[in-house]
Amino acid sequence: MSDPHDPYRSSPYPPPQQPPWGQVHPGGAPAQWAPQSPYGAHQPARRDGVSLTGFFLSLTCCLGPVAVILGLVGLARTGRGRREGRWAAVSAIVVGGLGTLGMVGAVVSGFWLFGNTKLIEETSVGHCYDRWLEDSSSVPLLAPRDCDEPHDGEMVALTDQAEVDEVFAFLGVDQDEASGDQRREACALLAPERYGDALGSDDVRARFLSDWEDPSGRDVVGCFVEGADDQLTAPLAQR
């Protein structure tokens, strides 16, 4: 017996068939089957900010020790693929370590250099010295040496730039244009009398050194006497 509520009871067409692949979306496309993982969707590993920070700090001049510490921390954080950026942690350790060694070497060298050299105003007349850093610095440094051993020169006079200007004015010549003989003569006027014979010889040359690139007024200036062709091996005058 037919169902009086059947909407197809009086229709000459058969009822529609259910698609074999299941329900149809409102747009007409069949629903796609997606397998579900019992562990949920896979999440990519996050980048480790500590490792990246350590790497960038390792490229700076003075933060090598901090970079090494951050690199070690980042190495632990990126272990077993928990985070990305292991390359940054390793780079921070290597580059930061090299930078740290260089910084320590520079500091030690600086302490040694300034502990074993003197500025012009710290020198003394009658003492012998070797020149340091004159080519790479506008401020020459002098390292004390025994006058009976090979040395670059001897300090024979210490004065100020104002007196040096007066001496060259007395000689009638500009200091920057003075010849070697005129420099020795100016130095002889400023030095103790015992250096007179030494400064009259062509075997030596006189140089005026200062801690200032362009000294003037009361800036300290020293007359430093060197061998004309080689190092000196004895005092220039008897003490």
MARDRENFI-415055 format. One record per residue: z, y negated, x of N, C-alpha, C in turn. Coordinates in nm, 2 decimals, decimal comma, m for minus. Each point is the difference from the previous one (the first is absolute). Last residue first. Layout:
n.Z;n.Y;n.X;ca.Z;ca.Y;ca.X;c.Z;c.Y;c.X
Z;Y;X;Z;Y;X;Z;Y;X
...
This chain:
n.Z;n.Y;n.X;ca.Z;ca.Y;ca.X;c.Z;c.Y;c.X
3,18;m6,16;12,78;0,10;m0,05;m0,10;0,10;m0,10;0,07
m0,52;0,08;0,16;0,13;0,05;0,02;0,10;m0,06;m0,10
m0,51;0,07;m0,14;0,08;m0,09;0,09;0,13;0,07;0,02
m0,34;0,21;m0,25;m0,08;m0,11;0,05;0,08;m0,08;0,10
0,08;0,54;m0,09;0,03;m0,13;m0,06;m0,08;m0,11;0,07
m0,22;0,48;m0,03;0,11;m0,05;0,07;0,04;m0,14;m0,07
m0,39;0,26;m0,11;0,08;0,11;0,04;0,13;m0,05;0,07
m0,44;m0,15;m0,37;0,09;m0,04;0,10;0,10;0,12;0,04
m0,51;0,06;m0,21;0,14;m0,02;m0,03;0,08;m0,05;0,12
m0,52;m0,13;0,00;0,08;0,13;m0,03;0,14;m0,04;m0,04
m0,33;m0,34;0,10;m0,09;0,12;m0,01;0,08;0,13;m0,04
0,22;m0,43;0,04;m0,14;m0,04;m0,04;m0,09;0,12;m0,02
0,54;m0,01;m0,10;m0,10;0,02;0,11;m0,14;m0,03;m0,04
0,39;m0,27;m0,25;m0,05;0,14;0,01;m0,08;0,01;0,13
0,39;m0,33;m0,29;m0,09;0,01;0,11;m0,03;0,15;0,03
0,18;m0,36;m0,41;0,00;0,14;0,04;m0,10;0,01;0,11
0,29;m0,39;m0,27;m0,10;0,01;0,10;0,01;0,14;0,06
0,16;m0,19;m0,51;0,04;0,06;0,13;m0,12;0,00;0,09
0,22;m0,26;m0,47;m0,12;0,04;0,07;0,04;0,05;0,14
0,21;m0,16;m0,53;0,02;0,06;0,13;m0,13;0,05;0,06
0,07;m0,41;m0,36;m0,03;0,14;0,00;0,00;0,05;0,15
0,06;m0,46;m0,18;0,11;0,07;0,06;m0,02;0,15;0,00
m0,43;m0,30;m0,07;0,14;m0,05;0,00;0,09;0,08;0,07
m0,41;0,28;m0,14;0,01;m0,15;0,01;0,15;m0,04;0,01
m0,39;0,47;m0,01;0,13;m0,07;0,02;m0,01;m0,15;0,01
m0,28;0,41;m0,20;m0,03;m0,13;0,03;0,13;m0,08;0,02
0,04;0,46;m0,07;m0,15;0,00;0,02;m0,04;m0,14;0,05
0,50;0,18;0,09;m0,08;m0,06;m0,10;m0,15;0,00;0,04
0,35;0,15;0,28;0,02;0,09;m0,12;m0,08;m0,06;m0,11
m0,15;m0,07;0,52;0,10;m0,05;m0,10;0,00;0,10;m0,12
m0,21;m0,10;0,56;0,02;0,09;m0,12;0,11;m0,06;m0,09
m0,35;m0,11;0,45;0,10;m0,06;m0,09;0,01;0,08;m0,13
m0,17;0,12;0,53;m0,03;0,00;m0,14;0,12;m0,06;m0,07
m0,23;0,06;0,54;0,11;m0,04;m0,09;m0,05;0,00;m0,15
m0,13;0,29;0,49;m0,05;m0,10;m0,11;0,12;m0,03;m0,09
m0,10;0,20;0,55;0,07;0,01;m0,13;m0,07;m0,10;m0,10
m0,14;0,05;0,46;0,02;0,14;m0,04;0,07;0,02;m0,14
m0,11;m0,41;0,26;m0,10;0,04;m0,09;0,02;0,15;m0,05
0,39;m0,36;0,16;m0,09;0,11;0,05;m0,10;0,03;m0,11
0,38;m0,31;m0,03;m0,10;m0,06;0,08;m0,11;0,10;0,05
0,41;0,12;m0,24;m0,09;m0,07;m0,09;m0,12;m0,07;0,07
0,35;0,21;0,25;m0,07;0,11;m0,08;m0,11;m0,07;m0,09
0,29;m0,28;0,26;m0,09;0,07;0,08;m0,09;0,10;m0,08
0,35;m0,24;m0,22;m0,10;m0,08;0,04;m0,11;0,07;0,08
0,43;0,14;m0,22;m0,12;0,06;m0,03;m0,12;m0,08;0,05
0,46;m0,13;0,06;m0,02;0,12;0,07;m0,13;0,07;m0,03
0,18;m0,40;m0,22;m0,08;m0,02;0,12;m0,03;0,13;0,08
0,05;0,00;m0,55;0,09;m0,03;0,12;m0,08;m0,01;0,13
m0,28;m0,11;m0,44;0,07;0,11;0,05;0,10;m0,04;0,11
m0,33;m0,29;m0,22;0,10;0,04;m0,10;0,10;0,10;0,06
m0,38;m0,17;0,24;0,08;m0,11;m0,03;0,11;0,03;m0,10
m0,31;0,33;0,12;0,08;m0,03;0,12;0,09;m0,12;m0,03
m0,32;0,13;m0,32;0,11;0,09;0,00;0,09;m0,03;0,11
m0,39;m0,24;m0,02;0,09;m0,04;m0,11;0,12;0,09;0,00
m0,34;0,11;0,30;0,07;m0,12;0,04;0,10;m0,05;m0,11
m0,27;0,37;m0,09;0,10;0,04;0,10;0,07;m0,13;0,05
m0,35;m0,06;m0,29;0,11;0,07;m0,07;0,11;0,04;0,09
m0,39;m0,20;0,18;0,07;m0,10;m0,07;0,12;0,07;m0,08
m0,31;0,28;0,22;0,08;m0,08;0,10;0,09;m0,10;m0,07
m0,30;0,24;m0,27;0,10;0,09;0,05;0,09;m0,07;0,10
m0,24;m0,32;m0,35;m0,04;0,11;0,08;0,11;0,08;0,05
m0,03;m0,30;m0,47;0,05;0,00;0,14;m0,06;0,13;0,07
m0,03;m0,16;m0,47;m0,12;m0,01;0,09;0,04;0,01;0,14
0,32;0,01;m0,36;m0,10;0,10;m0,04;m0,12;0,00;0,09
0,35;m0,33;0,06;0,05;0,14;0,03;m0,11;0,10;m0,03
m0,13;m0,50;0,16;0,05;0,07;m0,13;0,03;0,14;0,03
0,03;m0,40;0,37;m0,09;0,10;m0,05;0,07;0,05;m0,13
0,19;m0,30;0,35;m0,12;m0,06;m0,05;m0,10;0,10;m0,06
0,47;0,03;0,19;m0,11;0,05;0,08;m0,14;m0,06;m0,05
0,39;m0,11;m0,24;0,02;m0,05;0,14;m0,11;0,04;0,09
0,01;0,18;m0,43;m0,04;m0,14;m0,01;0,02;m0,06;0,14
0,15;0,43;m0,05;m0,15;0,00;0,01;m0,05;m0,14;m0,02
0,47;0,05;m0,03;m0,05;0,04;0,14;m0,15;0,00;0,00
0,21;m0,09;m0,41;0,02;m0,11;0,09;m0,05;0,04;0,14
m0,01;0,33;m0,34;m0,10;m0,11;m0,03;0,01;m0,11;0,10
0,32;0,33;0,02;m0,12;0,05;0,05;m0,11;m0,10;m0,02
0,42;m0,09;m0,19;0,00;m0,02;0,15;m0,13;0,05;0,06
0,05;0,07;m0,46;0,00;m0,14;0,02;0,00;m0,03;0,15
0,05;0,44;m0,16;m0,14;m0,04;0,00;m0,01;m0,15;0,03
0,42;0,27;0,20;m0,06;m0,02;m0,13;m0,14;m0,06;0,01
0,27;0,35;0,35;0,01;m0,14;m0,04;m0,04;m0,01;m0,15
0,06;0,35;0,47;0,02;m0,01;m0,15;0,03;m0,14;m0,04
m0,21;0,32;0,46;0,05;m0,13;m0,06;0,01;0,02;m0,15
m0,13;0,36;0,29;0,05;m0,10;0,10;0,05;m0,13;m0,05
m0,11;0,56;m0,11;0,02;m0,12;m0,07;0,06;m0,10;0,10
m0,34;0,43;0,10;0,14;m0,05;0,01;0,01;m0,14;m0,07
m0,35;0,48;m0,03;0,03;m0,14;0,04;0,14;m0,03;0,00
m0,21;0,45;m0,06;m0,11;m0,10;m0,03;0,03;m0,14;0,05
0,18;0,46;0,24;0,03;m0,07;m0,12;m0,11;m0,11;m0,02
0,22;0,43;0,35;m0,12;m0,06;m0,05;0,02;m0,06;m0,14
0,43;0,03;0,31;m0,10;0,10;m0,05;m0,12;m0,08;m0,05
0,38;m0,23;0,15;m0,04;0,08;0,12;m0,10;0,11;m0,04
0,21;m0,29;m0,33;m0,10;m0,07;0,08;m0,04;0,07;0,13
0,14;0,21;m0,48;0,06;m0,02;0,13;m0,10;m0,08;0,08
m0,02;m0,05;m0,53;m0,03;0,09;0,10;0,07;m0,04;0,13
m0,04;m0,11;m0,59;0,06;m0,01;0,13;m0,03;0,11;0,10
m0,32;m0,19;m0,40;0,10;0,11;0,02;0,06;m0,01;0,14
m0,24;m0,35;m0,39;0,02;0,04;0,14;0,10;0,11;0,02
m0,37;m0,23;m0,40;0,13;0,05;0,03;0,01;0,05;0,15
m0,31;m0,37;m0,33;0,01;0,09;0,11;0,15;0,05;0,01
m0,29;m0,19;m0,42;0,13;m0,02;0,06;0,01;0,11;0,11
m0,38;m0,02;m0,28;0,01;m0,13;0,05;0,13;m0,03;0,07
m0,24;0,49;m0,04;0,09;m0,09;m0,07;0,00;m0,13;0,07
m0,26;0,38;0,15;0,01;0,03;m0,14;0,09;m0,10;m0,08
m0,06;m0,01;0,48;m0,14;0,00;m0,05;0,00;0,02;m0,15
0,41;0,01;0,25;m0,06;m0,14;0,01;m0,14;0,00;m0,06
0,37;0,36;0,05;m0,06;m0,05;m0,13;m0,07;m0,13;0,01
0,30;0,09;0,42;m0,02;0,09;m0,11;m0,06;m0,07;m0,12
0,11;m0,05;0,59;m0,05;m0,06;m0,13;m0,02;0,12;m0,10
0,36;m0,01;0,42;m0,13;0,04;m0,04;m0,04;m0,06;m0,13
0,37;m0,18;0,40;m0,04;0,05;m0,13;m0,14;0,06;0,00
0,46;m0,24;0,31;m0,13;0,05;m0,01;m0,03;0,08;m0,13
0,34;m0,44;0,18;m0,01;0,14;m0,04;m0,14;0,04;m0,02
0,16;m0,44;0,12;0,02;0,09;0,11;0,00;0,14;m0,04
0,10;m0,34;m0,38;m0,07;m0,04;0,13;0,04;0,10;0,11
0,02;0,15;m0,52;0,08;m0,08;0,10;m0,09;m0,02;0,12
m0,06;0,12;m0,58;m0,01;0,04;0,14;0,08;m0,09;0,09
m0,06;m0,04;m0,48;0,11;0,09;0,03;m0,01;0,04;0,15
m0,32;m0,27;m0,23;0,12;m0,08;0,00;0,12;0,09;0,04
m0,43;0,20;m0,06;0,00;m0,10;0,12;0,13;m0,07;0,01
0,03;0,47;m0,23;m0,08;m0,11;m0,03;0,01;m0,10;0,13
0,07;0,54;0,05;0,06;m0,13;m0,03;m0,10;m0,10;m0,04
0,10;0,58;0,01;m0,08;m0,11;0,04;0,07;m0,13;m0,04
0,15;0,45;m0,10;m0,03;0,01;0,14;m0,09;m0,12;0,05
0,15;0,08;m0,46;0,12;0,02;0,08;m0,02;0,00;0,14
m0,35;m0,04;m0,31;0,07;m0,12;0,00;0,14;0,01;0,07
m0,28;0,39;m0,03;m0,08;m0,12;0,07;0,09;m0,12;0,00
0,17;0,39;m0,22;m0,01;0,01;0,15;m0,07;m0,12;0,06
0,02;0,01;m0,46;0,13;m0,02;0,05;0,00;0,02;0,15
m0,40;0,08;m0,22;0,04;m0,14;m0,01;0,13;m0,03;0,06
m0,15;0,45;m0,03;m0,07;m0,08;0,10;0,03;m0,14;0,00
0,18;0,27;m0,34;0,06;0,03;0,13;m0,07;m0,07;0,11
m0,18;m0,06;m0,43;0,13;m0,06;0,01;0,07;0,03;0,13
m0,42;0,20;m0,09;m0,02;m0,14;0,02;0,14;m0,07;0,01
m0,01;0,46;m0,09;m0,04;m0,02;0,13;m0,02;m0,15;0,03
0,11;0,14;m0,44;0,11;0,02;0,09;m0,04;m0,03;0,15
m0,34;m0,02;m0,32;0,10;m0,11;m0,02;0,12;0,01;0,09
m0,32;0,35;m0,01;m0,06;m0,12;0,06;0,10;m0,12;m0,01
0,12;0,40;m0,22;0,00;0,02;0,15;m0,05;m0,12;0,07
m0,04;0,00;m0,46;0,14;m0,01;0,04;0,02;0,01;0,15
m0,43;0,08;m0,20;0,04;m0,14;0,00;0,14;m0,03;0,04
m0,15;0,45;m0,04;m0,06;m0,07;0,11;0,03;m0,15;0,01
0,16;0,24;m0,37;0,07;0,04;0,12;m0,06;m0,06;0,12
m0,20;m0,08;m0,42;0,12;m0,07;0,01;0,08;0,04;0,13
m0,40;0,23;m0,10;m0,03;m0,13;0,03;0,13;m0,09;0,02
0,06;0,46;m0,13;m0,07;m0,01;0,12;m0,03;m0,15;0,05
0,21;0,09;m0,43;0,09;0,05;0,11;m0,07;m0,02;0,14
m0,24;m0,11;m0,39;0,11;m0,10;0,02;0,09;0,05;0,11
m0,35;0,28;m0,14;m0,05;m0,11;0,07;0,11;m0,10;0,03
0,10;0,37;m0,26;m0,02;0,04;0,14;m0,05;m0,12;0,08
0,06;m0,07;m0,46;0,13;0,02;0,06;m0,02;0,04;0,15
m0,38;m0,05;m0,27;0,06;m0,13;0,03;0,13;0,02;0,07
m0,23;0,38;m0,15;m0,07;m0,06;0,12;0,06;m0,13;0,03
0,15;0,22;m0,38;0,06;0,06;0,12;m0,07;m0,06;0,12
m0,07;m0,08;m0,49;0,03;m0,10;0,10;0,06;0,05;0,12
0,05;0,18;m0,53;m0,11;m0,03;0,09;0,04;m0,11;0,10
0,34;0,37;m0,24;m0,06;m0,13;m0,02;m0,12;m0,02;0,10
0,20;0,42;m0,06;0,07;m0,06;m0,11;m0,05;m0,14;m0,02
m0,12;0,37;0,33;m0,09;m0,07;m0,09;0,06;m0,07;m0,12
0,22;0,21;0,39;m0,04;0,10;m0,10;m0,09;m0,07;m0,11
0,24;m0,37;0,27;0,00;0,15;0,04;m0,04;0,08;m0,12
0,08;m0,49;0,04;m0,13;0,05;m0,02;m0,01;0,15;0,03
0,40;m0,25;0,07;m0,03;m0,02;m0,14;m0,14;0,06;m0,04
0,17;0,00;0,45;0,08;0,09;m0,08;m0,04;m0,01;m0,15
m0,20;m0,29;0,31;m0,04;0,14;0,03;0,07;0,10;m0,08
0,11;m0,46;m0,03;m0,12;0,03;m0,07;m0,05;0,14;0,03
0,37;m0,17;0,24;0,04;0,02;m0,14;m0,12;0,04;m0,09
m0,09;m0,11;0,45;0,08;0,13;m0,01;0,05;0,03;m0,14
m0,23;m0,41;0,08;m0,09;0,11;0,02;0,08;0,14;m0,01
0,24;m0,41;m0,01;m0,07;0,02;m0,13;m0,09;0,12;0,01
0,21;m0,12;0,40;0,10;0,05;m0,09;m0,07;0,03;m0,14
m0,27;m0,20;0,33;0,04;0,14;0,04;0,10;0,06;m0,10
m0,11;m0,46;m0,04;m0,12;0,08;m0,04;0,03;0,15;0,03
0,31;m0,33;0,15;0,01;0,02;m0,15;m0,11;0,09;m0,05
m0,01;m0,11;0,46;0,11;0,08;m0,03;0,02;0,03;m0,15
m0,35;m0,31;0,14;m0,03;0,14;0,03;0,12;0,09;m0,03
m0,10;m0,50;m0,04;0,07;0,09;m0,10;m0,03;0,15;0,02
m0,19;m0,41;0,23;0,14;0,02;0,03;0,08;0,09;m0,09
m0,49;m0,12;m0,01;0,03;0,00;0,14;0,15;0,04;0,03
m0,32;0,19;m0,41;0,05;m0,13;0,04;0,06;0,02;0,14
m0,18;0,37;m0,25;m0,11;m0,08;0,05;0,05;m0,14;0,05
0,28;0,33;m0,22;m0,03;0,04;0,13;m0,11;m0,08;0,07
0,13;m0,06;m0,46;0,09;m0,06;0,09;m0,03;0,04;0,15
m0,25;0,20;m0,35;m0,04;m0,14;0,02;0,10;m0,08;0,09
0,09;0,46;m0,10;m0,12;m0,01;0,08;m0,04;m0,15;0,02
0,38;0,10;m0,26;0,02;0,03;0,14;m0,12;m0,02;0,08
m0,04;m0,03;m0,47;0,07;m0,12;0,06;0,03;0,02;0,15
m0,18;0,37;m0,24;m0,10;m0,11;0,02;0,06;m0,13;0,06
0,29;0,37;m0,10;m0,10;0,03;0,11;m0,10;m0,11;0,02
0,30;m0,04;m0,36;0,07;m0,01;0,12;m0,09;0,02;0,12
m0,16;0,06;m0,45;0,00;m0,14;0,05;0,08;m0,02;0,13
m0,29;0,43;m0,21;0,14;m0,04;0,04;0,00;m0,14;0,06
m0,31;0,24;m0,40;0,00;m0,05;0,13;0,14;m0,04;0,04
m0,09;0,39;m0,37;0,01;m0,14;0,02;m0,01;m0,04;0,15
m0,22;0,45;m0,26;0,12;m0,05;0,08;m0,01;m0,15;0,02
m0,21;0,25;m0,44;m0,03;m0,03;0,14;0,12;m0,05;0,07
0,02;0,33;m0,43;0,01;m0,14;0,03;m0,03;m0,02;0,15
m0,12;0,38;m0,42;0,03;m0,02;0,14;0,00;m0,15;0,03
0,13;0,23;m0,49;m0,11;m0,05;0,08;0,04;m0,03;0,14
0,28;0,38;m0,26;m0,04;m0,13;m0,03;m0,11;m0,05;0,09
0,20;0,45;m0,03;0,07;m0,09;0,09;m0,04;m0,15;m0,02
m0,21;0,38;m0,23;0,15;0,01;m0,03;0,08;m0,10;0,09
m0,51;m0,09;m0,16;0,08;0,06;0,11;0,14;0,01;m0,04
m0,44;0,01;m0,33;0,12;m0,07;0,03;0,07;0,07;0,12
m0,54;m0,04;m0,19;0,11;0,09;0,03;0,12;m0,09;0,05
m0,40;m0,11;m0,35;0,06;m0,05;0,13;0,12;0,09;0,03
m0,47;m0,04;m0,35;0,13;0,08;0,03;0,04;m0,04;0,14
m0,28;m0,30;m0,38;m0,01;0,08;0,12;0,14;0,06;0,03
m0,26;m0,15;m0,48;0,11;m0,02;0,09;m0,01;0,09;0,12
m0,43;m0,18;m0,27;0,10;0,11;0,00;0,11;m0,04;0,10
m0,30;m0,38;m0,25;0,00;0,09;0,11;0,11;0,10;0,00
m0,07;m0,35;m0,33;m0,09;0,11;m0,02;m0,01;0,09;0,12
0,30;m0,39;m0,12;m0,14;m0,04;0,05;m0,10;0,11;m0,01
0,47;0,08;m0,10;m0,07;m0,09;m0,10;m0,14;m0,04;0,04
0,15;0,46;0,19;0,06;m0,13;0,01;m0,07;m0,09;m0,11
0,06;0,54;m0,05;m0,09;m0,10;0,05;0,07;m0,14;m0,01
0,18;0,55;0,05;m0,01;m0,12;m0,08;m0,09;m0,10;0,07
m0,08;0,51;0,13;0,12;m0,07;m0,05;m0,03;m0,13;m0,07
m0,32;0,34;0,17;0,08;m0,05;0,11;0,12;m0,09;m0,04
m0,33;0,21;m0,30;0,07;0,11;0,07;0,09;m0,05;0,11
m0,11;m0,27;m0,47;m0,06;0,03;0,14;0,08;0,10;0,07
m0,02;m0,01;m0,54;0,09;m0,05;0,11;m0,07;0,03;0,13
m0,28;m0,06;m0,47;0,07;0,10;0,09;0,08;m0,07;0,11
m0,15;m0,16;m0,53;m0,03;m0,01;0,14;0,09;0,10;0,08
m0,16;0,11;m0,51;0,10;m0,09;0,07;m0,03;0,00;0,15
m0,41;0,09;m0,34;0,12;0,07;0,04;0,10;m0,10;0,08
m0,34;m0,15;m0,40;0,00;0,02;0,14;0,13;0,07;0,04
m0,12;m0,16;m0,45;m0,09;0,12;0,03;0,01;0,03;0,15
0,40;m0,21;m0,32;m0,10;m0,03;0,10;m0,09;0,11;0,03
0,41;m0,02;m0,29;m0,13;m0,02;m0,07;m0,11;m0,04;0,09
0,42;0,11;0,18;m0,02;0,10;m0,11;m0,13;m0,02;m0,07
0,24;m0,22;0,38;m0,14;0,05;0,01;m0,03;0,10;m0,11
0,43;m0,22;0,05;m0,10;m0,10;m0,01;m0,14;0,04;0,01
0,45;0,26;m0,21;m0,09;0,00;0,12;m0,11;m0,10;m0,01
0,35;0,11;m0,33;0,02;m0,11;0,09;m0,09;0,00;0,12
0,01;0,36;m0,33;m0,04;m0,12;m0,07;0,01;m0,13;0,08
m0,09;0,51;0,17;0,11;m0,09;m0,01;m0,05;m0,13;m0,06
m0,19;0,51;m0,10;m0,02;m0,12;0,09;0,12;m0,09;m0,03
m0,02;0,55;m0,04;0,00;m0,12;m0,08;0,00;m0,12;0,09
